[in-house]
Amino acid sequence: MKDLTFSYSTDHFQEDFIVLVLEVSNFLDIPDGKEWAIKELPGLSTFSPVLQLELARKYRIDQWIEPAFRALMNITLQDISIDEAARIGLPFYNILVRTKFQIEDHRRTIAFVAPAVNKHLMCDTPSMCSRAWAAEWWNGLARQLLHPDAPLTGLGYRE
């Protein structure tokens, strides 16, 4: 049998204790205990966005919902385990997934169609300028929109 004391960090013990203080303080309506726990938890290395959203929902800590959701938006769906999704809660997980897909769909829509080119004094032939702009859009900005995890410097993307 594996000894759990060696694999269980001090932060986990602290996290468990502080969450317990939060739970008891909430149950017994002890505002000072709840405020203390709310102040202490974010300082722990084990305090994840999943735990933050779970506790925010469970104990009505409204100021934690937006930062937790924003942090979860920066995590790929593949990196969120089924247990973490359950801890987030089905309604919030559904909102997270739908939001991520809406952003991705919007990004693809923007990338697919280049914005109209503005008429410029240096442009002698509007049709050529439009084609050049469409090519620049597709080879530069559109690629960045389609692949935001592979940033372009703006230099040498035609190589």
N, C-alpha and C positions, 0 to 999 in steps of 0.2 A: 504494500500500500504506500502510495506517495505521501510524503510529509508536506502538507500544504503551507506550513509556516515559512518554508524557504522560498516558495514561489509567490507568496502573497506579500506585496510591498507595504511599506509603512503608509504610503499614500492611500492604499486600499483600506487599511485599518482606519485611517483618519476619515476617509470618504464614508465608510460604513457608519462610523460614529456620528459624523455631522449629519448624514441623512437621517439617522435615528433621532437626533436632536430635532431636526426639522419636522419629522413625522409626529413626534410626541408634542412638540410645541404647537403644531397645527391642531392636533387632536384636543389638547387641553387649553387651547387659545392663550398661548404665552407669546405675546408679540416680540419680546426681547430675544427669546430663544430662536424664533423664526428669523428675525433680522440678523442675528449672529450667524446662523447657518447660511443664510443667503449671502452674507459678506465673505464667509470663509470658503465655501465650496469652489468658487471660480479660481482660487489660488492653488488648487491641487492639480498636479500633473495628470491625474486620472479623470479629471472633470471634462467629459466629452460633450459634444453638441447633442448626442443622443440622450445622455443622462440629463443634460440641461433642459431639453424639451420635455422629457418624461416627468421630471420634477416640476417644471413650470405648469404642466397640465394638471398633475396630481394635486399640487398645493397652491394653485392659482398665483403663480409668480409671473405676472403679466410682462414685466420688464425683461424676462429671459426669453420669451417666445421669439421675438424678431431676431435677436443675435444668434440664437440656436438655429433657426430656420435658415438664416443667411449662411452660417457655417456649413450646414448640411447641403446647401446648394452648391458648395465648392467641392463636395465629395461625389465621386461617380457612383451611380446606382449599384454597380457591380461590387463596390467596396462596402456597401451596407448589407450586413448579414440579415438573415431571416429573424434572428433573435432581436437585433437592433430595430428592425422594422416593426416588430411586435411591441417593443418598448416605446417607440415613437407613437404608435397607435395607428390603426387603419385609416381614420379620416385624415390625419396629418401626413401619413405616408402617401396617401392618394394625392393630396394637395402638392406634396413635394414632387412626385413623379409627373403629375400633370403640368406643373410649372416648368420643370426641366424640359419636357417635350414641347411645350408651347414656345419656350425660348429657342430651342433647337429648330423648330419649324419656322419661326420668325427669322432666325439667322439664315436659314436656307433660302427663304423667300427673298430676303434682301440681297443675298449673294447672287441669285439667279438673274436678276434684272438690274443692269447698271442704271444709276440715276441719269436723267437727261443732262446732256452736256450744255453748259452755258456758252452762249456766243461770246467769243473772245476776239479782240482786235487782231491778234496774231494769227488767227485762223482764216486762211484764204478760201478754203473749200470746206464748208460745213459738213458735207457728207464724209470727207476724209477725217475731219476732226472727230466726228461721231464714232467712226470705226476705230480710230486710234484710242479714243476714250474707252470704248467697249473692251478693246483688247487689254488696255492697261487695267481696267476694272477686273476683268476675269483673271489676268495673270498676277494681280497683286492683292487688292483689297478683298475680292471675292474669296480667294484662297484663304486669306486670314479669317474671314467669317466662317468658312466651312471647316477650317482646321485651327481653332483658337489655341489649341495646346501645342501647336508648332509655329511659334511666332516668327514673323518675317522682319528683317531689319529695314527693308525698303531698298536695300542694295543687293544687287546680284540675284534677284529672284527669277531672272530669265535664263540663268545658266543651264 
